[in-house]
Amino acid sequence: MAAPPASVDAPAADRSGGVQSVERAFHLLEVLADAGGVSTLSDLATASGLPMPTIHRLIRTLVQQGYVRQDTARRYTLGPRLIRLGETAGRLLGSWARPYLAELMEATGETANLAVLEAGEVVYVGQVPSRHSMRMFTEVGRRVQPHCTAVGKVLLAQLPRPEAAGVLGSAPLPAHTEYTVTEPARLLAQFDAVRTGGYAVDDQEQEVGVRCIAVLVPGAPTPTALSISGPEARVKALEARSGRGGLIPQMQEIATRLGHALATSG
């Protein structure tokens, strides 16, 4: 018996078994996010490479569902329904990373943190506190400015220079301690060394007596950094370790495994 013809209303599937229209809708959302969350239809067509009729259909559906909205200037922006998805995904990111954070904490003895860059701010999404009685603690979900944190600096350093400069702005940045770097140009000049060395340092720039070291999590689906934080003297002692057992190679090895796990978790 011949197989019944496929319905003309059925969404097309690609060779991997995925649904093409769903893949294209998510691609459009990512293109919109890459544009800063706001774009015109023509710019979306240029950036995505999709035909304009396809974009019209997908955008109309996304607007109806609340995942995209149209502003008064007839531009399209990311919609409010994405907020709940993002917040939930952020909480899960910390849960998925917890075994790696625990491994880093056990290896160093210091508090291990996971943070992402979101809308120009650092958001802490995971933490495993040190076992020391004197330890650092940052509330998960806390948002801070990137210029005074190791995680913020290592994340900004990975951005194109104009984009990083846009996040920092041109005005003097707030000073949290006497050690905070407040000049945007001076911070931008540090980012070359951060990229070359593969890590960033917060040397009492957010809180006096506290030192933090951060590395990038390569391959993570969103800009993500791994860090340790603790009293200045203890962290400096960790940095003094050399060779393959040194602090930075150890952190980068854990971060690489974490990045791979996050990239393949779907």
Summary of the structure (lengths in Angstrom):
residues: 266
radius of gyration: 21.7
end to end distance: 37.7
largest distance: 81.1
contacts: 816
relative contact order: 0.10
helix: 47%
strand: 18%
